[in-house]
Amino acid sequence: MTHRVILYSKPGCHLCEIAHDLLRGLAREFDLTIDEIDITRDAALLERYRETIPVLVIDNRTTLAAPIRTADVRAALMRS
């Protein structure tokens, strides 16, 4: 099963870079499609996620916000 993961982030966000690297590592274990969305390009997304990025939405069901931990993402992927 391919999992769709949306990573809401913004340029210059160190935690977002860590989350991106974490997802790339998990892509070796799981079949992932990763879409990274820059919240600074959309006023509504910027307002919604400004204080919580990085934010992951996994398979349109599970939402994880900073701090993103490998164990939490792995558990969410296994539940989906």
N, C-alpha and C positions, 0 to 999 in steps of 0.2 A: 504494500500500500504506500502510495506517495503522500507525504504529509505536506500541507501548505503552511508555511510559516511567514508571517508578516513581521518585519522588524521596523518599528517606528523609531527614528533616530534623527539626529541633526549633525551637521558638520562640526568638527572640533570637539565632539563629545567622547571623552575617553571611555566612559562606561559603555557607550554604544559600540565602540571599536572592540572592546572586550566581548560583548554579546555577539557581534558579528563573527569573531574568531571562534567563539564557543560553538556557534551554529555550524561553521565550516568543519570543525572537529567532529561534531555529531553526525554530519552528513556522511561520514565514513561508516557509521553504524546504521543509520536510517536513510530511507529514500526521501530526501527533502527537496522541496521547491522553496527557495528563499526569495522573498520580495522585500527589498529595503526601501522604505518610504521616508523621505526627508520632510519632516513636519514644518520646516520653515517655508515650504512652498505652498502651504495651504493654511489660511488663517484659522479655520475651524480646528484643524489638527494641532496647530500650534497652541491654541487656547486649551484644548483638551489634554494634551500630553506634555506641555511645557515643563511641569514639575516632576514628571514621573518617568521620563525616558531613561534608558531604553524600555520599550514596551514590546512584548511579543504576543502575537495572536496566533495560536496553533490550531489549524483545521477549523477556524471560525468558531471554536468552542472555548478554548482555554486562553486566558489572558494572564500574562506574567509581567510584572513591572520591576524596575530596579529595586534591589540588586538582583540580577539574573544569575542563577546558580545552575551549574551543569546538572546536578542531581534533580532539580525541579523540572528542567526542560526534558530530561530523559524520562522522568515519571509521566509527564504530560504526554509525551509522544507514545509511550507504552499504553496509556489509557485510551488513546484515540483509535 
